[in-house]
Amino acid sequence: MNVLVTGAFGNIGMSTVEALLERRHAVRCFDLPTPANRAKALRLGSRVDVVWGDLRRPEDCLAAVQGMDVVVHLAFLIPKLSAMGLGSEEHPDVAWAVNVDGTHNLLNAMRAQPVRPRIVFISSYHVYGPTETLPPGRKPADPVNPIEHYARHKVACEWLVKASGLEWTILRFAAAFPYSLTLDPYMFQVPLKNRMEFLHTLDAGVAVANAVSSPDVWGKTLLIGGGPRCQLYYGDIVKKILEAVGVGMLPEEAFGTTPFATDWLDTEESERLLHYQRHTLDDYTRELRRRLGAKRWLIRLARPWVRQMLLKQSPYWQAHRAKAKTRPGAGRLRTRSATTGER
């Protein structure tokens, strides 16, 4: 089967491409021609066909979809760490042009083909908004309540896909972290007590690759998460990751308290159809430690400095420190946390 993967050189994109190749599909990759993406394309070599382009250009979308049986649409401007170097929340107009207008261009190009391909659209569980007052887990039929530009764009694109006249399936993903992990201010926005479902990037790729050739997914919205073994609280997840990289858990005061748009998912149907739940967070952290190698020991040596650098990026920690300085006696006595050692 001829399969186009948009956003092919991102985190889930690479996992999806590899899973598709293992299943002997002919894969075409569509992405921006950044230096990092070109390096990944070179590593894949002749195993894939590569079309460089931009979703905002209709002609690029037309060139990409020609001769395809299925389009896996992953390309999206996300809140942080996008290939364009822009975040959806800081640059909503650019994000809309890429995410929503770009999806519209892609669907138009698909409709223009003599034989119309099917589309697998990758969405997110962020579309539900904060659901901490509801019993877990979320179901596909639950109402959406997007509170950020990224999630609103996903909802808009889901609507476009369903109204396109094409055969479609929508996969709403849980939290799938890359191995090239960047610790930035965004990590502090999620409350430690927020429910969060982990999805291993390799399992995400398998889910997409199996959906491509499944006769039973079309016309359905499926939730893709790691399953009961991966249903954790954010505090547990961030603790394991920070310990794996050698930094250690940071103080509770560094994290926000406003409920975040993550939750546990009902993945019974998706697992029954796609058979993808193979890995856990422990598998991810073991591989993270392996990839860091000797760098992990360097991080441990520089741990106090690294921790201070990270804490300076947390507005919640800065507010906590500023409040502490206004307390009576703050100028005469400096205390050290009994659990974290942070001043």
Contacts in CASP RR format, 6 or more apart in sequence:
PFRMAT RR
TARGET T0000
AUTHOR 0000-0000-0000
METHOD contacts of the structure
MODEL  1
MNVLVTGAFGNIGMSTVEALLERRHAVRCFDLPTPANRAKALRLGSRVDV
VWGDLRRPEDCLAAVQGMDVVVHLAFLIPKLSAMGLGSEEHPDVAWAVNV
DGTHNLLNAMRAQPVRPRIVFISSYHVYGPTETLPPGRKPADPVNPIEHY
ARHKVACEWLVKASGLEWTILRFAAAFPYSLTLDPYMFQVPLKNRMEFLH
TLDAGVAVANAVSSPDVWGKTLLIGGGPRCQLYYGDIVKKILEAVGVGML
PEEAFGTTPFATDWLDTEESERLLHYQRHTLDDYTRELRRRLGAKRWLIR
LARPWVRQMLLKQSPYWQAHRAKAKTRPGAGRLRTRSATTGER
1 25 0 8 1.000
1 26 0 8 1.000
1 69 0 8 1.000
1 70 0 8 1.000
1 212 0 8 1.000
1 213 0 8 1.000
2 25 0 8 1.000
2 26 0 8 1.000
2 28 0 8 1.000
2 67 0 8 1.000
2 68 0 8 1.000
2 69 0 8 1.000
2 70 0 8 1.000
3 20 0 8 1.000
3 25 0 8 1.000
3 26 0 8 1.000
3 27 0 8 1.000
3 28 0 8 1.000
3 68 0 8 1.000
3 69 0 8 1.000
3 70 0 8 1.000
3 71 0 8 1.000
3 72 0 8 1.000
3 212 0 8 1.000
4 27 0 8 1.000
4 28 0 8 1.000
4 29 0 8 1.000
4 30 0 8 1.000
4 64 0 8 1.000
4 65 0 8 1.000
4 68 0 8 1.000
4 70 0 8 1.000
4 71 0 8 1.000
4 72 0 8 1.000
4 117 0 8 1.000
5 13 0 8 1.000
5 16 0 8 1.000
5 17 0 8 1.000
5 20 0 8 1.000
5 27 0 8 1.000
5 28 0 8 1.000
5 29 0 8 1.000
5 30 0 8 1.000
5 72 0 8 1.000
5 74 0 8 1.000
6 30 0 8 1.000
6 31 0 8 1.000
6 55 0 8 1.000
6 64 0 8 1.000
6 71 0 8 1.000
6 72 0 8 1.000
6 73 0 8 1.000
6 74 0 8 1.000
6 75 0 8 1.000
6 106 0 8 1.000
7 13 0 8 1.000
7 29 0 8 1.000
7 30 0 8 1.000
7 31 0 8 1.000
7 74 0 8 1.000
7 75 0 8 1.000
7 83 0 8 1.000
8 14 0 8 1.000
8 16 0 8 1.000
8 17 0 8 1.000
8 27 0 8 1.000
8 29 0 8 1.000
8 30 0 8 1.000
8 31 0 8 1.000
8 48 0 8 1.000
8 74 0 8 1.000
9 29 0 8 1.000
9 31 0 8 1.000
9 36 0 8 1.000
9 37 0 8 1.000
9 40 0 8 1.000
9 41 0 8 1.000
9 83 0 8 1.000
10 31 0 8 1.000
10 37 0 8 1.000
10 40 0 8 1.000
10 74 0 8 1.000
10 83 0 8 1.000
10 178 0 8 1.000
11 176 0 8 1.000
11 177 0 8 1.000
11 178 0 8 1.000
11 180 0 8 1.000
11 201 0 8 1.000
12 74 0 8 1.000
12 122 0 8 1.000
12 173 0 8 1.000
12 176 0 8 1.000
12 201 0 8 1.000
12 204 0 8 1.000
12 205 0 8 1.000
12 208 0 8 1.000
13 74 0 8 1.000
13 205 0 8 1.000
14 40 0 8 1.000
15 201 0 8 1.000
15 202 0 8 1.000
15 204 0 8 1.000
15 205 0 8 1.000
15 206 0 8 1.000
16 72 0 8 1.000
16 74 0 8 1.000
16 204 0 8 1.000
16 205 0 8 1.000
16 208 0 8 1.000
16 209 0 8 1.000
17 27 0 8 1.000
17 29 0 8 1.000
17 44 0 8 1.000
17 48 0 8 1.000
18 205 0 8 1.000
19 202 0 8 1.000
19 205 0 8 1.000
19 206 0 8 1.000
19 208 0 8 1.000
19 209 0 8 1.000
19 210 0 8 1.000
20 27 0 8 1.000
20 208 0 8 1.000
20 209 0 8 1.000
20 212 0 8 1.000
21 27 0 8 1.000
21 47 0 8 1.000
21 48 0 8 1.000
22 209 0 8 1.000
23 209 0 8 1.000
23 213 0 8 1.000
25 209 0 8 1.000
25 212 0 8 1.000
25 213 0 8 1.000
26 49 0 8 1.000
27 47 0 8 1.000
27 48 0 8 1.000
27 49 0 8 1.000
28 48 0 8 1.000
28 49 0 8 1.000
28 50 0 8 1.000
28 51 0 8 1.000
28 64 0 8 1.000
28 68 0 8 1.000
29 41 0 8 1.000
29 44 0 8 1.000
29 48 0 8 1.000
29 49 0 8 1.000
29 50 0 8 1.000
29 51 0 8 1.000
30 50 0 8 1.000
30 51 0 8 1.000
30 52 0 8 1.000
30 53 0 8 1.000
30 60 0 8 1.000
30 64 0 8 1.000
30 75 0 8 1.000
31 37 0 8 1.000
31 50 0 8 1.000
31 52 0 8 1.000
31 53 0 8 1.000
31 75 0 8 1.000
31 83 0 8 1.000
32 52 0 8 1.000
32 53 0 8 1.000
32 54 0 8 1.000
32 83 0 8 1.000
32 84 0 8 1.000
33 52 0 8 1.000
33 53 0 8 1.000
34 83 0 8 1.000
36 83 0 8 1.000
37 83 0 8 1.000
41 48 0 8 1.000
41 50 0 8 1.000
44 50 0 8 1.000
51 60 0 8 1.000
51 63 0 8 1.000
51 64 0 8 1.000
53 60 0 8 1.000
53 63 0 8 1.000
53 64 0 8 1.000
54 60 0 8 1.000
55 61 0 8 1.000
55 75 0 8 1.000
55 98 0 8 1.000
55 101 0 8 1.000
55 102 0 8 1.000
55 103 0 8 1.000
55 105 0 8 1.000
55 106 0 8 1.000
56 97 0 8 1.000
56 98 0 8 1.000
56 101 0 8 1.000
56 102 0 8 1.000
56 105 0 8 1.000
57 105 0 8 1.000
58 105 0 8 1.000
58 108 0 8 1.000
58 109 0 8 1.000
61 102 0 8 1.000
61 105 0 8 1.000
61 106 0 8 1.000
61 108 0 8 1.000
61 109 0 8 1.000
62 109 0 8 1.000
62 112 0 8 1.000
64 106 0 8 1.000
64 109 0 8 1.000
65 71 0 8 1.000
65 106 0 8 1.000
65 109 0 8 1.000
65 110 0 8 1.000
65 113 0 8 1.000
65 117 0 8 1.000
66 113 0 8 1.000
67 113 0 8 1.000
67 115 0 8 1.000
67 117 0 8 1.000
68 113 0 8 1.000
68 117 0 8 1.000
69 117 0 8 1.000
69 118 0 8 1.000
70 117 0 8 1.000
70 118 0 8 1.000
70 119 0 8 1.000
70 120 0 8 1.000
70 212 0 8 1.000
71 106 0 8 1.000
71 110 0 8 1.000
71 117 0 8 1.000
71 118 0 8 1.000
71 119 0 8 1.000
71 120 0 8 1.000
72 119 0 8 1.000
72 120 0 8 1.000
72 122 0 8 1.000
72 208 0 8 1.000
72 212 0 8 1.000
73 103 0 8 1.000
73 106 0 8 1.000
73 119 0 8 1.000
73 120 0 8 1.000
73 121 0 8 1.000
73 122 0 8 1.000
74 122 0 8 1.000
75 98 0 8 1.000
76 98 0 8 1.000
76 99 0 8 1.000
76 122 0 8 1.000
76 150 0 8 1.000
76 153 0 8 1.000
76 154 0 8 1.000
77 84 0 8 1.000
77 86 0 8 1.000
77 87 0 8 1.000
77 88 0 8 1.000
77 91 0 8 1.000
77 94 0 8 1.000
77 95 0 8 1.000
77 98 0 8 1.000
77 99 0 8 1.000
77 150 0 8 1.000
77 153 0 8 1.000
78 87 0 8 1.000
78 88 0 8 1.000
78 150 0 8 1.000
79 87 0 8 1.000
79 88 0 8 1.000
79 89 0 8 1.000
79 148 0 8 1.000
79 150 0 8 1.000
79 186 0 8 1.000
80 87 0 8 1.000
80 182 0 8 1.000
80 184 0 8 1.000
80 186 0 8 1.000
81 178 0 8 1.000
81 182 0 8 1.000
81 184 0 8 1.000
82 88 0 8 1.000
84 94 0 8 1.000
84 98 0 8 1.000
86 94 0 8 1.000
86 95 0 8 1.000
87 95 0 8 1.000
88 95 0 8 1.000
88 99 0 8 1.000
88 148 0 8 1.000
88 149 0 8 1.000
88 150 0 8 1.000
88 153 0 8 1.000
89 148 0 8 1.000
89 149 0 8 1.000
89 150 0 8 1.000
92 149 0 8 1.000
95 149 0 8 1.000
95 150 0 8 1.000
95 153 0 8 1.000
96 149 0 8 1.000
96 153 0 8 1.000
99 150 0 8 1.000
99 153 0 8 1.000
99 154 0 8 1.000
99 156 0 8 1.000
99 157 0 8 1.000
100 153 0 8 1.000
100 156 0 8 1.000
100 157 0 8 1.000
100 160 0 8 1.000
103 121 0 8 1.000
103 157 0 8 1.000
103 160 0 8 1.000
103 161 0 8 1.000
104 160 0 8 1.000
107 119 0 8 1.000
107 160 0 8 1.000
107 161 0 8 1.000
107 164 0 8 1.000
107 166 0 8 1.000
110 116 0 8 1.000
110 117 0 8 1.000
110 119 0 8 1.000
110 164 0 8 1.000
110 166 0 8 1.000
111 164 0 8 1.000
111 165 0 8 1.000
111 166 0 8 1.000
116 166 0 8 1.000
116 167 0 8 1.000
117 166 0 8 1.000
118 166 0 8 1.000
118 167 0 8 1.000
118 168 0 8 1.000
118 169 0 8 1.000
118 218 0 8 1.000
119 161 0 8 1.000
119 164 0 8 1.000
119 166 0 8 1.000
119 167 0 8 1.000
119 168 0 8 1.000
119 169 0 8 1.000
120 168 0 8 1.000
120 169 0 8 1.000
120 171 0 8 1.000
120 208 0 8 1.000
120 211 0 8 1.000
120 212 0 8 1.000
121 157 0 8 1.000
121 158 0 8 1.000
121 161 0 8 1.000
121 168 0 8 1.000
121 169 0 8 1.000
121 170 0 8 1.000
121 171 0 8 1.000
122 171 0 8 1.000
122 173 0 8 1.000
122 208 0 8 1.000
123 154 0 8 1.000
123 157 0 8 1.000
123 158 0 8 1.000
123 170 0 8 1.000
123 171 0 8 1.000
123 172 0 8 1.000
123 173 0 8 1.000
123 221 0 8 1.000
124 150 0 8 1.000
124 151 0 8 1.000
124 154 0 8 1.000
124 172 0 8 1.000
124 173 0 8 1.000
125 138 0 8 1.000
125 172 0 8 1.000
125 173 0 8 1.000
125 174 0 8 1.000
125 197 0 8 1.000
125 223 0 8 1.000
125 261 0 8 1.000
125 262 0 8 1.000
125 263 0 8 1.000
125 265 0 8 1.000
126 146 0 8 1.000
126 148 0 8 1.000
126 150 0 8 1.000
126 151 0 8 1.000
126 154 0 8 1.000
126 261 0 8 1.000
126 262 0 8 1.000
127 144 0 8 1.000
127 145 0 8 1.000
127 146 0 8 1.000
127 151 0 8 1.000
127 154 0 8 1.000
127 155 0 8 1.000
127 158 0 8 1.000
127 172 0 8 1.000
128 138 0 8 1.000
128 142 0 8 1.000
128 143 0 8 1.000
128 144 0 8 1.000
128 145 0 8 1.000
128 261 0 8 1.000
128 263 0 8 1.000
129 144 0 8 1.000
129 145 0 8 1.000
129 146 0 8 1.000
129 147 0 8 1.000
129 151 0 8 1.000
129 261 0 8 1.000
130 145 0 8 1.000
130 147 0 8 1.000
130 259 0 8 1.000
130 260 0 8 1.000
130 261 0 8 1.000
131 138 0 8 1.000
131 142 0 8 1.000
131 261 0 8 1.000
131 263 0 8 1.000
132 194 0 8 1.000
132 195 0 8 1.000
132 259 0 8 1.000
132 263 0 8 1.000
134 263 0 8 1.000
136 195 0 8 1.000
136 231 0 8 1.000
136 263 0 8 1.000
136 264 0 8 1.000
137 263 0 8 1.000
137 264 0 8 1.000
137 265 0 8 1.000
137 266 0 8 1.000
138 223 0 8 1.000
138 263 0 8 1.000
138 264 0 8 1.000
138 265 0 8 1.000
138 266 0 8 1.000
139 223 0 8 1.000
139 266 0 8 1.000
140 172 0 8 1.000
140 220 0 8 1.000
140 221 0 8 1.000
140 222 0 8 1.000
140 223 0 8 1.000
140 269 0 8 1.000
144 151 0 8 1.000
144 155 0 8 1.000
146 152 0 8 1.000
146 154 0 8 1.000
146 155 0 8 1.000
146 261 0 8 1.000
147 261 0 8 1.000
148 261 0 8 1.000
151 261 0 8 1.000
158 170 0 8 1.000
158 221 0 8 1.000
161 168 0 8 1.000
161 170 0 8 1.000
162 168 0 8 1.000
162 170 0 8 1.000
167 218 0 8 1.000
167 219 0 8 1.000
168 218 0 8 1.000
168 219 0 8 1.000
169 211 0 8 1.000
169 217 0 8 1.000
169 218 0 8 1.000
169 219 0 8 1.000
169 220 0 8 1.000
169 221 0 8 1.000
169 222 0 8 1.000
170 220 0 8 1.000
170 221 0 8 1.000
170 222 0 8 1.000
171 207 0 8 1.000
171 208 0 8 1.000
171 211 0 8 1.000
171 221 0 8 1.000
171 222 0 8 1.000
171 223 0 8 1.000
171 224 0 8 1.000
171 270 0 8 1.000
172 221 0 8 1.000
172 222 0 8 1.000
172 223 0 8 1.000
172 224 0 8 1.000
172 265 0 8 1.000
173 199 0 8 1.000
173 204 0 8 1.000
173 224 0 8 1.000
173 225 0 8 1.000
174 196 0 8 1.000
174 197 0 8 1.000
174 198 0 8 1.000
174 199 0 8 1.000
174 223 0 8 1.000
174 224 0 8 1.000
174 225 0 8 1.000
174 226 0 8 1.000
174 230 0 8 1.000
174 262 0 8 1.000
174 265 0 8 1.000
175 196 0 8 1.000
175 197 0 8 1.000
175 198 0 8 1.000
175 199 0 8 1.000
175 237 0 8 1.000
175 262 0 8 1.000
176 198 0 8 1.000
176 199 0 8 1.000
176 200 0 8 1.000
176 201 0 8 1.000
176 204 0 8 1.000
177 198 0 8 1.000
177 201 0 8 1.000
177 241 0 8 1.000
177 284 0 8 1.000
178 201 0 8 1.000
179 201 0 8 1.000
179 287 0 8 1.000
179 288 0 8 1.000
179 291 0 8 1.000
181 241 0 8 1.000
181 245 0 8 1.000
181 288 0 8 1.000
183 242 0 8 1.000
183 245 0 8 1.000
183 247 0 8 1.000
183 310 0 8 1.000
184 313 0 8 1.000
185 313 0 8 1.000
185 314 0 8 1.000
185 315 0 8 1.000
187 238 0 8 1.000
188 254 0 8 1.000
188 255 0 8 1.000
188 256 0 8 1.000
188 313 0 8 1.000
188 314 0 8 1.000
188 315 0 8 1.000
188 316 0 8 1.000
188 317 0 8 1.000
189 256 0 8 1.000
189 258 0 8 1.000
189 260 0 8 1.000
190 196 0 8 1.000
190 234 0 8 1.000
190 238 0 8 1.000
190 255 0 8 1.000
190 256 0 8 1.000
190 260 0 8 1.000
190 262 0 8 1.000
191 234 0 8 1.000
191 255 0 8 1.000
191 256 0 8 1.000
191 257 0 8 1.000
191 258 0 8 1.000
191 259 0 8 1.000
191 260 0 8 1.000
192 233 0 8 1.000
192 234 0 8 1.000
192 235 0 8 1.000
192 238 0 8 1.000
192 252 0 8 1.000
192 255 0 8 1.000
193 233 0 8 1.000
193 234 0 8 1.000
193 235 0 8 1.000
194 233 0 8 1.000
194 234 0 8 1.000
194 259 0 8 1.000
194 260 0 8 1.000
194 262 0 8 1.000
195 231 0 8 1.000
195 232 0 8 1.000
195 233 0 8 1.000
195 234 0 8 1.000
195 262 0 8 1.000
195 263 0 8 1.000
195 264 0 8 1.000
196 232 0 8 1.000
196 233 0 8 1.000
196 234 0 8 1.000
196 237 0 8 1.000
196 262 0 8 1.000
196 263 0 8 1.000
196 264 0 8 1.000
197 225 0 8 1.000
197 226 0 8 1.000
197 227 0 8 1.000
197 230 0 8 1.000
197 231 0 8 1.000
197 232 0 8 1.000
197 262 0 8 1.000
197 263 0 8 1.000
197 264 0 8 1.000
197 265 0 8 1.000
198 225 0 8 1.000
198 226 0 8 1.000
198 230 0 8 1.000
198 232 0 8 1.000
198 237 0 8 1.000
198 280 0 8 1.000
198 281 0 8 1.000
198 284 0 8 1.000
199 224 0 8 1.000
199 225 0 8 1.000
199 226 0 8 1.000
199 230 0 8 1.000
200 226 0 8 1.000
200 230 0 8 1.000
200 278 0 8 1.000
200 279 0 8 1.000
200 280 0 8 1.000
200 281 0 8 1.000
200 283 0 8 1.000
200 284 0 8 1.000
201 284 0 8 1.000
202 278 0 8 1.000
202 279 0 8 1.000
203 225 0 8 1.000
203 226 0 8 1.000
203 276 0 8 1.000
203 277 0 8 1.000
203 278 0 8 1.000
203 279 0 8 1.000
204 224 0 8 1.000
204 276 0 8 1.000
205 276 0 8 1.000
206 274 0 8 1.000
206 275 0 8 1.000
206 276 0 8 1.000
206 278 0 8 1.000
207 224 0 8 1.000
207 270 0 8 1.000
207 274 0 8 1.000
207 276 0 8 1.000
210 273 0 8 1.000
210 274 0 8 1.000
210 275 0 8 1.000
210 276 0 8 1.000
211 217 0 8 1.000
211 222 0 8 1.000
211 273 0 8 1.000
211 274 0 8 1.000
214 273 0 8 1.000
214 274 0 8 1.000
216 273 0 8 1.000
217 273 0 8 1.000
217 274 0 8 1.000
222 269 0 8 1.000
222 270 0 8 1.000
222 273 0 8 1.000
222 274 0 8 1.000
223 265 0 8 1.000
223 266 0 8 1.000
223 267 0 8 1.000
223 269 0 8 1.000
223 270 0 8 1.000
224 265 0 8 1.000
224 267 0 8 1.000
224 270 0 8 1.000
224 274 0 8 1.000
224 276 0 8 1.000
225 265 0 8 1.000
225 267 0 8 1.000
225 270 0 8 1.000
225 277 0 8 1.000
226 267 0 8 1.000
226 277 0 8 1.000
226 279 0 8 1.000
226 280 0 8 1.000
227 265 0 8 1.000
227 267 0 8 1.000
227 271 0 8 1.000
227 277 0 8 1.000
229 277 0 8 1.000
229 280 0 8 1.000
230 277 0 8 1.000
230 280 0 8 1.000
230 281 0 8 1.000
231 264 0 8 1.000
232 281 0 8 1.000
234 260 0 8 1.000
234 262 0 8 1.000
235 255 0 8 1.000
237 281 0 8 1.000
238 249 0 8 1.000
238 250 0 8 1.000
238 255 0 8 1.000
239 248 0 8 1.000
239 249 0 8 1.000
240 281 0 8 1.000
240 282 0 8 1.000
240 285 0 8 1.000
241 285 0 8 1.000
241 288 0 8 1.000
242 248 0 8 1.000
242 249 0 8 1.000
242 250 0 8 1.000
243 249 0 8 1.000
243 285 0 8 1.000
244 285 0 8 1.000
244 286 0 8 1.000
244 288 0 8 1.000
244 289 0 8 1.000
245 288 0 8 1.000
245 289 0 8 1.000
245 292 0 8 1.000
245 296 0 8 1.000
245 299 0 8 1.000
246 296 0 8 1.000
246 299 0 8 1.000
246 300 0 8 1.000
246 303 0 8 1.000
247 299 0 8 1.000
247 303 0 8 1.000
247 306 0 8 1.000
247 307 0 8 1.000
247 310 0 8 1.000
248 303 0 8 1.000
248 307 0 8 1.000
249 340 0 8 1.000
250 307 0 8 1.000
250 310 0 8 1.000
250 311 0 8 1.000
250 314 0 8 1.000
250 317 0 8 1.000
250 340 0 8 1.000
250 342 0 8 1.000
251 311 0 8 1.000
251 317 0 8 1.000
251 337 0 8 1.000
251 339 0 8 1.000
251 340 0 8 1.000
251 342 0 8 1.000
253 316 0 8 1.000
253 317 0 8 1.000
253 320 0 8 1.000
254 310 0 8 1.000
254 311 0 8 1.000
254 314 0 8 1.000
254 316 0 8 1.000
254 317 0 8 1.000
254 320 0 8 1.000
255 314 0 8 1.000
255 316 0 8 1.000
256 316 0 8 1.000
257 316 0 8 1.000
267 277 0 8 1.000
270 276 0 8 1.000
271 277 0 8 1.000
289 296 0 8 1.000
292 299 0 8 1.000
299 306 0 8 1.000
307 342 0 8 1.000
311 317 0 8 1.000
311 342 0 8 1.000
312 318 0 8 1.000
324 330 0 8 1.000
325 331 0 8 1.000
334 343 0 8 1.000
335 343 0 8 1.000
336 342 0 8 1.000
336 343 0 8 1.000
END
